[in-house]
Amino acid sequence: MANDVFIWLEQSSGSADPIAWEMIGAGRQVAGALGGQVTVCILGDGVDGLAQEAIQRGADVAILVNDATLADYRLEAYAATLVKLVQDHQPAVFLMGASSRGRELAPYLAAKLGVGLAADCTEVGVDGTSLVATRPALAGNVNAQITYGDARPQMATLRRRVFLPLEPDAGRSGQVVTAGAVLAEDDIPTKVVEFVTQEGEVSLTDANIIVSGGRGVGGPAGFEPVLALANVLGGAMGASRAAVDAGWIPYAHQVGQTGKTVQPDLYIAVGISGAIQHLAGMKTAKVIVAINKDPEAPIFKVASFGVVGDLFKIVPALTEEFKKRLGK
């Protein structure tokens, strides 16, 4: 398997995170250039159904590790099992999604394997027999190309919503193999006590549409029209660091260099001036609409469309118009 590409298929309760299909799409490109296969590693408990789904979406081999110790994601248990799989199969490349879990697991795994890691990449390619990964640097103003030495596997985490998943092919076939977990329950120091979920909210990282508010909304109440617009569009509500630092909205909504990096189809920036740290987290959105009373605001330099005016008049008017057009 010297030219093969490993993919960690991230899942929760037997349902794949969409980033897993994006990783397989990227992995197929790399494996094609290397002349190898795409192997997905599926860790969990009762996750057999994901193997065939992964093959239909482009994997050649699915390694299933079904064990009660892997039912919930825990760093030590997942890393130990993946280290063993890498040692057994010796892939050339290992790609993982730059999700919350992937950002924790990948560097830990790389350290255990004694290899380097290119994090949060937006492009991957091959030069000869070596992976070449591209990642934004300096708040997105520079794209750094990362090349690798002789150590294998060459590892990278890939940014969400950048790489296109392949269309499922029900007629596609592949190999399913099984493997065992490495750590017994008593050897895993982390225990999962409970899960606390927030209902009715759209995840920023998964959202196709995001409406964000900044300092220009003036205070906590200023986020009410922002949320109303996000809701009518079926999107998520974001915020700039200035609004979060002011205590107007929780940190979970922060978009930017010190918050979440997002790449929705549509990003509406309301009362956001466009500081470089915020742009680093959203300027790769497919369409950016900026609403700001200052015609010189930096946000307009990256916007696809700009509206200069009072957001407290413009945003409610947009919300009412969308309600009419969307029948809500």
Helices and strands as residue ranges (DSSP letters): E 5-8, E 11-12, E 15-16, H 18-34, E 38-44, H 49-56, E 61-66, G 68-70, H 75-89, E 93-97, H 100-113, E 117-121, E 123-127, E 130-137, E 142-147, E 154-158, E 175-178, G 185-187, E 209-213, G 215-217, G 220-222, H 223-232, E 236-239, H 241-245, G 251-253, E 266-270, H 276-282, E 287-292, G 298-301, E 305-308, H 311-326
